């Protein structure tokens, strides 16, 4: 991954691209839109990497004061980020803003075309199917799938409205017909993205990922499905003049586009994509550290440009429990109840490995007297770059929805993905988390399928929270709906405070 080209953090006063200085400016601008004193506190914070969580909570609290405040914070944060981040088409190119890079258009040598992979299956699924069990090797279909989701709801690993959404798709299988949409998947190789499900439902899916050996697996997946996969291919690198004549093997070897270094090219390609139905752009890329923020800024710049050019575009995100946002009062009440029922050994571990901190916060009262239950899921293990990246996505969600776009942003659970489990300490802690009920890590296949069906429900249900016409008390309540949180909303402790204990307990599970 090129650290000196593409989307870049700006050069700061000391001549380096420091993430902390840029992050503080973004947060300062965001909260400064509604509270100057809070902005000044961010500017003066000397220990940002240790203290950022408190400022993120402040920002979320300010957003709950009113709908206008929620949108003002989000817009100011997005505008600050867009003005700060830079783009270099190559290491030798001049730095420009992301907006200027997109306005300049694609590099003729990097202009993209579509490499299609058509599925060979004649079977288009019209059933709700979930991969369940260890490793996701068992398939539950329709009524069995609903029963599995109900079991997870009864275990407090997700909210009961998720069961209703899945049941509705089982009862109305015609809503699984996605012929009116073209799905764009940023991060097509992500384990939690819905690419596999969408292809099996016969959808047209645009898969955006870096050129790598993983592209071959996507091509194979598409061939075995009933759908169509379109992959970006630099026309100059195409082995054939007409990309439709490429073999699957040629596509696997040459297709792909790095979102960090192909922002103008991806914008141009998606804006001019043929008439295959209404675009649904899903932003699913996760990278470690500062690169996660870079990728988020790249996705956001493209989303903004495509939405401006194609007004019927829909957006999709996987919201993260490890940010700060309102949750249903029933979830908070459940956490309170579990605190009173905690086993004796929790107290022992809290004294020796803790202290365990309560996840239950006092309700936030808005300017018009409404009470909101705020959830602080900040994880110091993931760090300030993760919090910034996911909050930037949350801000785009509520701003786009306010502008009339359909925005699906359901809470996704912590899952045993390769990107998580390759870190041995995190993997061990995840093994031990179920000791603190109702915490429950999901299998990637289960999470991917379930979140995919919730996306479809959001698109097809005119009353879903994703629809801009559905009234919410506050724009940030978008993240309170259809929560597949893996138990975090209803656990009596913060995830950070039980992390060390979970790590040790992971040796015994």
VEXVOFI-709303 format. One record per atom (N, C-alpha, C): x, y, z; residue in one letter. Coordinates in steps of 0.2 Angstrom, whole numbers, plus 5000, padded with zeros to 4 digits. Example, Ala and Ser with C-alpha at 12.3 -4.5 7.8 and 13.67 -1.06 7.14 Angstrom:
% VEXVOFI-709303
506649725039A/506249785039A/506649845039A/506449895035S/506849955036S/506450005039S/
***
This chain:
% VEXVOFI-709303
500449945000X/500050005000X/500450065000X/500350114995X/500750174994X/500650225000X/501050245004X/500950295009X/501150365007X/501350365000X/501550434998X/501150454992X/500650424990X/500250444985X/499450424986X/499050454982X/498350434983X/498050484989X/497550464993X/497250504998X/497750505004X/497950565006X/498450575011X/498250625017X/498450605023X/498350655028X/498750715026X/498550775028X/498950835026X/499650845030X/500050885027X/500750895030X/500550945036X/500750935042X/500650975047X/501251025048X/501251065054X/501751115055X/502451095055X/502551035058X/503251005058X/503450965052X/503050975047X/503250945040X/503150875039X/502750845044X/502550775044X/501750765043X/501550705041X/500850695041X/500550665047X/500550705052X/500350675059X/499550665059X/499350605061X/498650595061X/498350625067X/498650635073X/498350665079X/498150745077X/498650775074X/498450845073X/497850855068X/497850815063X/497250815059X/496650795062X/496650745066X/496050715069X/495750775074X/496250805078X/495950855082X/495650915079X/495950935073X/495550985069X/494850965067X/494850905065X/494150885062X/493650885068X/493850855074X/493450845080X/493250925082X/493750965082X/493651035085X/493151065080X/493251065074X/492751095069X/492051065070X/492051005071X/491350975072X/490950995078X/491250995084X/490951015090X/490951085090X/491351125087X/491351195087X/490751225084X/490451185080X/489851215076X/489251225081X/489351195087X/488751205092X/489051225099X/489651215100X/489951225107X/490651245107X/490851305107X/491551335107X/491951305112X/491651305118X/492051285124X/492351215123X/491851165121X/492051095119X/492551095114X/492551135109X/493051135104X/493751165107X/493751215111X/494351235114X/494651185118X/494251135121X/494551085125X/494851035121X/494651025115X/494950975111X/495651005108X/495651065107X/496251105104X/496751095110X/496551105116X/497051105121X/497251045124X/496950985122X/497050915124X/497750895123X/498150885128X/498850865127X/498950795126X/498450755128X/498550675128X/497950645124X/497950665118X/497450645113X/497350575113X/497850535112X/497750465111X/497550425117X/497650455123X/497350425129X/496650455131X/496550515129X/495950555131X/495350565126X/495550545120X/495050555114X/494350535115X/494250475119X/493650445120X/493150495123X/493350535128X/492950585132X/492650635127X/493050655122X/492850705118X/492450685113X/492450615111X/492050585106X/491350585109X/491350565116X/490650565120X/490350635120X/490750685121X/490550755121X/490150765114X/490550755109X/490250765102X/489550735101X/489550665103X/488850635102X/488350665107X/488550685113X/488050715118X/487750775115X/488250815112X/488050885109X/487550865103X/487650815099X/487150795094X/486450785096X/486450755102X/485750735105X/485350795107X/485650855108X/485350915110X/484750935105X/484850925099X/484250935094X/484450905087X/483950905083X/484150875076X/484550925073X/484450995074X/484951045070X/485651035073X/485751025079X/486351015082X/486750955079X/486350895079X/486650835076X/486850845069X/486550875065X/486750885058X/487250945057X/487250995062X/487751045062X/488451015063X/488450965068X/489150935070X/489350895064X/488950855062X/489150805056X/489350845050X/488950895048X/489150935042X/489850975043X/489951005049X/490551035050X/491150985051X/491050925053X/491550875053X/491750855047X/491250845042X/491450815036X/491750875031X/491550935032X/491850985028X/492550995030X/492650995037X/493351005039X/493850945036X/493550885037X/493950835034X/494050835027X/493550855023X/493650865016X/494150915014X/494150975018X/494651025017X/495351015019X/495450965023X/496150945026X/496450895022X/496150845020X/496450785016X/496650805009X/497250775007X/497450795001X/497550724996X/497650744990X/497650684985X/498250694980X/498650644979X/499150644974X/499050584969X/499050604963X/498850554958X/499450504958X/500050524959X/500650484960X/501150524964X/501650484966X/502150514970X/502450584968X/502550584961X/502850644958X/502250704957X/501650684958X/501150734956X/501050784962X/500750844960X/500650894965X/500050874969X/500050894975X/499550884980X/498950934979X/498350904979X/497750944978X/497250914983X/496650954983X/496150934987X/495750874984X/495350834988X/495050784985X/494450804980X/494150864981X/493650894977X/494050914970X/494550944971X/494950964965X/495150904960X/495350854964X/495550794960X/495050764956X/494450754959X/493850734956X/493650774950X/493650844951X/493450884946X/493950884940X/494550864941X/495050864936X/494850804931X/494550754934X/494350694930X/494850644930X/494750584927X/495150524927X/495850534923X/496350504926X/496950504922X/496850454916X/496950484910X/496850444904X/497150374904X/497750374907X/498150304908X/497850264913X/497350284917X/497050244923X/496350234922X/496050264916X/495350264916X/495050194916X/494550184919X/494250114921X/493650094916X/493650034915X/493150004911X/492849944915X/492249914913X/491949854917X/492149794914X/492449744919X/492549674917X/492049634920X/491549604916X/491049574918X/491149494919X/490849464925X/490849394926X/490149374927X/489949334923X/489249314923X/489149244927X/488649244931X/488549174935X/488249124930X/488449064931X/488149004927X/487648974930X/487448984937X/486848954940X/486248974937X/485748924936X/485048944934X/484648954940X/484848944946X/484448944952X/484549014956X/484049054955X/484049124959X/483649114965X/484049124971X/483749114977X/483149154979X/482649134981X/482049174984X/481949154991X/482449124994X/482349105001X/482849145006X/482649155012X/483149185017X/483549125019X/484249135018X/484649075020X/485249105025X/485349085030X/485849105035X/486349045036X/487049065035X/487549015037X/487649025045X/487548965048X/487548965055X/488048915058X/488048915065X/488548865068X/489248885067X/489648845070X/490348855070X/490648855063X/490948915061X/491248915055X/490748925049X/490148935051X/489548955047X/489448895041X/489548835044X/489548775039X/488848745038X/488348765043X/487648745042X/487248795039X/486748785035X/486348835032X/485648825035X/485348875037X/484648885040X/484248925035X/483648895033X/483248925027X/482548945030X/482349005028X/481749025030X/481549025037X/481048975039X/480848975046X/481348955050X/481848915048X/482448895052X/482848955053X/482948995048X/483349055049X/483049105054X/482349115053X/482049155058X/482149135065X/482049065066X/482149035073X/482849045075X/483349045071X/484049065073X/484149135075X/483849185071X/483849255073X/483449265080X/482949225081X/482549235087X/482949205093X/483349155092X/483749135097X/484249185099X/484549215094X/485049265096X/484749325099X/484149345097X/483749395101X/483649375108X/483349315109X/483249295116X/483849295120X/484449285117X/485049285120X/485349355121X/484949405119X/485149475119X/485749495115X/485849455110X/486449475105X/486249515100X/485549535099X/485349575094X/484649595096X/484349655093X/483749675095X/483149635092X/482549635095X/482049595092X/481749625086X/481849685084X/481549715078X/481949675072X/482549655073X/482949615068X/482549555066X/482249525071X/481849465069X/481249475065X/480949535066X/480349555062X/480549575055X/481149605054X/481349615048X/481449555044X/481849505047X/481949445043X/481349405042X/480849405047X/480249365046X/479849405040X/479849465039X/479549505034X/479749475027X/480449475026X/480749445020X/480549375019X/480449335024X/480249265023X/479549265020X/479149305023X/478349315021X/478249345015X/478749385013X/478649425006X/479349415002X/479349354999X/479949334996X/480049374989X/479549404987X/479649444981X/480149504982X/480249524989X/480649574990X/481349564990X/481549494989X/482149474987X/482349484980X/481949504976X/482049514969X/482349584968X/483049584967X/483449644967X/483549674960X/483149654955X/483349674948X/483249744947X/483049784951X/482949864951X/483649894953X/484049854956X/484649894959X/485349864956X/485849904956X/486549884955X/486949904962X/487249854965X/487549864971X/488249874970X/488549924973X/489249944973X/489549924979X/490049874979X/490349854986X/491049874986X/491149934990X/491849954992X/492149904997X/492649874995X/492949815000X/492649754998X/492649734992X/492249674990X/492549604993X/493149614995X/493449554998X/493349545006X/493049605008X/492849605016X/492449545017X/492549505023X/492149455025X/491449465027X/491349535029X/490649555031X/490249585026X/490549595020X/490149635015X/489649585012X/489049605009X/488549565007X/488649535000X/489249534997X/489349524990X/489049454988X/489249404992X/489049334991X/488349324991X/487949354996X/487249344996X/486949384990X/487149444989X/486849474983X/486949444976X/487449414975X/487549374969X/487149314969X/487049274975X/486649214975X/485849234974X/485749304975X/485049324974X/484949354967X/485449344963X/485449364956X/485549434954X/485849464959X/485949544958X/486549554954X/486549614951X/487149644948X/487549674953X/488149654954X/488649684960X/489249714957X/489449774958X/490049804956X/490549794962X/491049754961X/491549744967X/492149784966X/492349824971X/492849864971X/493349844976X/493949824974X/494549794978X/495149804975X/495749804979X/496349814976X/496549744971X/496949754966X/497149694962X/497549654967X/497349594967X/497749544972X/497549474970X/497749424973X/497549354972X/496849344974X/496549384979X/495949374981X/495349384976X/495549424970X/495149434965X/494949374962X/495349324961X/495149254959X/494649224962X/494649234969X/494049204973X/493449234972X/493449304970X/492849334969X/492549314962X/492949304957X/492749284950X/492449214951X/492749174955X/492449104956X/491849104959X/491749144964X/491149154968X/490549174963X/490749224959X/490249254954X/490049204949X/490549164946X/490349114941X/489849054944X/489949044950X/489548994953X/488849014955X/488749084955X/488149114957X/487649124951X/487049154953X/486549174948X/486649244946X/487149284949X/487149354948X/487649374943X/487849434942X/488349464938X/488849514942X/489449494941X/489949534945X/490349584940X/490349644941X/490749694937X/491349714941X/491949704938X/492549724942X/492849784938X/493149834941X/493549884938X/494149864935X/494349884929X/494949864925X/495149924922X/495849944923X/496149994919X/496149974912X/495850014908X/495749994901X/496449984897X/496950024900X/497650024897X/497949954898X/497749924904X/497949854905X/497649794903X/497049814899X/496649754897X/496949714892X/496949644893X/497249604887X/496849604881X/496249634881X/495749634875X/495449704875X/495349724868X/495049784867X/494349794870X/494049734869X/493349734872X/493349694879X/493249724884X/493349684891X/492849634892X/492249634888X/491749574888X/492049514885X/492549514881X/492849464878X/493449424883X/493549454888X/494049424893X/493849364896X/494249314897X/494149254901X/494149274908X/493749224912X/493849234919X/494549234922X/494949194919X/495649194921X/495949264920X/495849294914X/496149354913X/495949414917X/495249404919X/494949454923X/495249444930X/495349384933X/495649374939X/496349404940X/496749404934X/497449424934X/497549494934X/497049534931X/497149604929X/496649654932X/496049624935X/495549674937X/495749694944X/495349754946X/495449784953X/495649854952X/495549894957X/495749964958X/495749984965X/496350014967X/496450034974X/496150094975X/495650094980X/495250154981X/495650214983X/496250204986X/496650254989X/496950294983X/497150264978X/497450294972X/497050304966X/496450284966X/496050294960X/495350324961X/495350374965X/494750414967X/494450444961X/494750484957X/494450514951X/494250464946X/494650404945X/494450354940X/493850314943X/493750304949X/493150264952X/492550314951X/492650374953X/492050424952X/491750424945X/492250434940X/492050434933X/491750374931X/492050314933X/491750244931X/491050234934X/490950254940X/490250244943X/489750284941X/489950354940X/489450394938X/489250384931X/489650354927X/489450334920X/489250264919X/489250224924X/489050154924X/488350144920X/488350094916X/487750084912X/487050084916X/486550084913X/485850084916X/485750014918X/485949994924X/485749934927X/485349934933X/485049994934X/484650004940X/484850054945X/484550064950X/484750114955X/485350094959X/485850134959X/486450114963X/486350114970X/486650064973X/486750064981X/487450054982X/487750104985X/488450104986X/488550084994X/488950024994X/489050005001X/489850015003X/489950055008X/490650065010X/490850015016X/491249965014X/491349915018X/492149905020X/492549955017X/493249945018X/493449955025X/493849905028X/494249915034X/494949905033X/495349955036X/496049945036X/496349965043X/496949945044X/497249955051X/497450035051X/497350055057X/497650125059X/497450185054X/497950225053X/497850285049X/497550265042X/497750205039X/497450195032X/496650185032X/496450165038X/495650165039X/495350235037X/495650285040X/495450355039X/495550375032X/496050355029X/496250375022X/495650335017X/495550275019X/495050235015X/494350265016X/494250285022X/493550315023X/493450385019X/494050425019X/493950485015X/493950475008X/494250425005X/494150404998X/493450384997X/493150335001X/492550315000X/492050375000X/492150415005X/491650475006X/491650525000X/492250534998X/492350584992X/491950554986X/492050484985X/491650454979X/490950454980X/490750434986X/490050434988X/489750504986X/490050554989X/489750624988X/489750644981X/490250624977X/490250644970X/489650604966X/489650544967X/489150504964X/488450524966X/488350534972X/487650554974X/487450624971X/487950664970X/487750734966X/487550714959X/487850664956X/487750654949X/487150614948X/487050564953X/486450514952X/486050524958X/485550564958X/485150584964X/484750524967X/484650474963X/484250414966X/484750364969X/485350374970X/485850334974X/485650324981X/485750254983X/485650234990X/486350224993X/486350225000X/487050215003X/486950165008X/487450125009X/487450065014X/488150065018X/488050055024X/488650055029X/488449995034X/489049975037X/488949935043X/489249975049X/488749995053X/488850045058X/489249995064X/489650035067X/490049995072X/489850005079X/489749955083X/489649965090X/490150005094X/490750005091X/491350035095X/491350115093X/490850145093X/490850215093X/490350245098X/490050305097X/489650335102X/488950355099X/488350335102X/487750345098X/487150325103X/486550345101X/486050325106X/485750255104X/485550225110X/485250155109X/484550155112X/484150105110X/483450095113X/483450095121X/482950125124X/482950115131X/482950045134X/482550005130X/482549935132X/483249905133X/483649915128X/484349895129X/484749915135X/484649985137X/484950005143X/484649975149X/483949965149X/483649935155X/483949865156X/484049825150X/484249755151X/484949755154X/485349805152X/486049815155X/486049825162X/485549865164X/485449885171X/485249815175X/484749785172X/484549715175X/485149665176X/485549665171X/486049615171X/486549635176X/486649695177X/487149725182X/486949695189X/486249695190X/486049665197X/486049595198X/486149555192X/486149485192X/486849455191X/487349495191X/488049475189X/488249425194X/488549365192X/488849315196X/489349345201X/489549315207X/489949335212X/490649345209X/490849295204X/491549305202X/491749365198X/491149395195X/491349455191X/491649505196X/491349515202X/491649555207X/492349545209X/492549475209X/493249455211X/493649475205X/493449465199X/493849485193X/493949555192X/493349595194X/493449665194X/493949695198X/493949665204X/494449695209X/495149675207X/495249615204X/495949595202X/496149615195X/495749615190X/495949635183X/495549695181X/495149725185X/494749785182X/495049845184X/494649895187X/493949875188X/493549875182X/492949835182X/492449835177X/492049905177X/491949935172X/491649995172X/490949985169X/490450015172X/489750015170X/489650045163X/489250005159X/489050035152X/488450075152X/488150085158X/487550115159X/487650195160X/487450235156X/487550305157X/486950345159X/486950395162X/486350435163X/486050465157X/485350455156X/485150485150X/485250555148X/485350565142X/485450635139X/484750665138X/484650725140X/484050765139X/484150815133X/483750815128X/483750865123X/483450925125X/483550975120X/483351045122X/482551045122X/482250995119X/481450995120X/481250945125X/481750925129X/481550885135X/481450805134X/481750785128X/481650715127X/482350675129X/482250615132X/482750575135X/483050525130X/483750525129X/484050475125X/484550435129X/484650375127X/485150325131X/485750325126X/486250355129X/486850355125X/487350295127X/487650265121X/488050215122X/488750225120X/489250215125X/489950235123X/490250165122X/490350155116X/490750095114X/491450095112X/491750155114X/492450175112X/492950115114X/493350095110X/493850045112X/494550075111X/494950075116X/495550105116X/496050055112X/495849995112X/496249945108X/496249965100X/495649985098X/495550005091X/495850075090X/495850115095X/496150185094X/495850235091X/496050295091X/495750355089X/495650365081X/496050325077X/495950325070X/495350285068X/495250235072X/494650195071X/493950235072X/494050265078X/493450305080X/493350365076X/493850395073X/493750445068X/493450425061X/493750365059X/493450335053X/492750315053X/492550285058X/491850265059X/491350315060X/491650375064X/491150425065X/491050465059X/491650475055X/491550505048X/490950475044X/490950405044X/490450375041X/489750385044X/489750385050X/489050405054X/488850475052X/489350515052X/489150585050X/488850585042X/489150555038X/488950555031X/488250525031X/488150475035X/487450435035X/486950485036X/486950525042X/486450565044X/486350635039X/486950655036X/486850715032X/486550685025X/486750635023X/486450605016X/485750595017X/485550565023X/484850545024X/484450615024X/484750665028X/484350725028X/484250765021X/484750745017X/484750775010X/484250735005X/483950675008X/483450645004X/483650575002X/484250555003X/484550485001X/484250435006X/484150375003X/484050315007X/484750295010X/484750285016X/485450265020X/485250205024X/485550145023X/485550095027X/486150095031X/486150095038X/486750095042X/486550055049X/486449985048X/486349945054X/486949925058X/486849915064X/487449905069X/487649835067X/488249825066X/488549755064X/488949725070X/488949665072X/489249635078X/490049625077X/490349625082X/491049595082X/491049525080X/491449515075X/491449445072X/492149415071X/492249355070X/492849315070X/493149315063X/493249375060X/493549385054X/494249375054X/494549365048X/495249355048X/495649415050X/495349475049X/495649545051X/495649555058X/495249515062X/495249525069X/495649465072X/495549405070X/495849345073X/496549345071X/496849375067X/497549375065X/497949405071X/497649445075X/497949475081X/497849435087X/498349395089X/498249345094X/497949365101X/498149425103X/497849445109X/497049465108X/496849495103X/496149515101X/495749445100X/496049395097X/495749335096X/495649295103X/496149305107X/496049265114X/495449305118X/495449375117X/494949405121X/494249395118X/494249385112X/493549375109X/493349305111X/493749255112X/493549185114X/493349195121X/493549245125X/493349245132X/492749285133X/492549325128X/492049375129X/491349345131X/491149285129X/490549255131X/490449245138X/491049245142X/490949235149X/490549295152X/490549355149X/490149405151X/489549415147X/489049375149X/488449375145X/488149455145X/487849465139X/487649425133X/488149435127X/488749455129X/489249465124X/489349395120X/489349405113X/489349345108X/489649365102X/490349345101X/490649355094X/490249315089X/490149345083X/489749315078X/490249275073X/490049225070X/490449195064X/490349245058X/490849255054X/490849305049X/490249285044X/490149225042X/489649205038X/488949225040X/488749215047X/488149225050X/488049305049X/488549345051X/488549415052X/488449445045X/488849415040X/488749445033X/488049435030X/487749375031X/487149355028X/486549395031X/486649405038X/486149435042X/486149515040X/486749545040X/486749615038X/486549625031X/486649575027X/486449585020X/485649585019X/485349545023X/484649545023X/484349605026X/484649635031X/484449695034X/484449755029X/485049755025X/485049805020X/484549795015X/484349735013X/483749725008X/483149755011X/483049735017X/482449755021X/482349835021X/482949865022X/482949935022X/482749965016X/483049935010X/482849965004X/482149955002X/481849895004X/481249875001X/480649895006X/480749915012X/480249935017X/480250005017X/479650035014X/479550105014X/479550135021X/479450095026X/479450125033X/480050115037X/480550085034X/481150075038X/481550145040X/481950145045X/482350205047X/482750225041X/482950185037X/483450205031X/483050255027X/482450255026X/482050295022X/482050365024X/482250415020X/482250485023X/481550515025X/480950475023X/480350505025X/480150475032X/480450425034X/480350395041X/480550445046X/480150465051X/480250515056X/480650485061X/481250515063X/481650505069X/481650555074X/481650545080X/481750605085X/482350645084X/482850605082X/483550635081X/483850595076X/484250635071X/484550595065X/484950535068X/485350545073X/485750495076X/485350425078X/484750435079X/484350375080X/484350325075X/484650345069X/484650295063X/485050235066X/485550245070X/486050195072X/485750155078X/485150165080X/484750135086X/484350075083X/484250075076X/483750025073X/484149965071X/483749905071X/484049845069X/484749835071X/484849835078X/485449825081X/485749755081X/486249735078X/486549675078X/487149685082X/487149695088X/487749725092X/488149665096X/487949605095X/488349555098X/488349555106X/487849585109X/487749595116X/487949655119X/488349695116X/488649755119X/488249805122X/487649815118X/487149865121X/486849835127X/486849775128X/486449745134X/486949715140X/487549725138X/488049705143X/488149755149X/488249735155X/488249785160X/488949825161X/489449795157X/490149825157X/490349855150X/490749905151X/491049925144X/491549865142X/491549865135X/492049815132X/492749825134X/492949885134X/493649895136X/493849875143X/493349885148X/493549865155X/493649795156X/493249755152X/493249685153X/493749645148X/494149685145X/494549655139X/495149615142X/495449635148X/495949595151X/495749525154X/495149535157X/494849475160X/494649425154X/494349455149X/494149415143X/494749375140X/495249415140X/495849385137X/496149315141X/496149325148X/496349275152X/495849215152X/495149235152X/494649175151X/494649145145X/494949175140X/494949145133X/495349085133X/495849075138X/496249015138X/495848955140X/495248965143X/494948915146X/494248895142X/494148935137X/493548925133X/493648885126X/
***
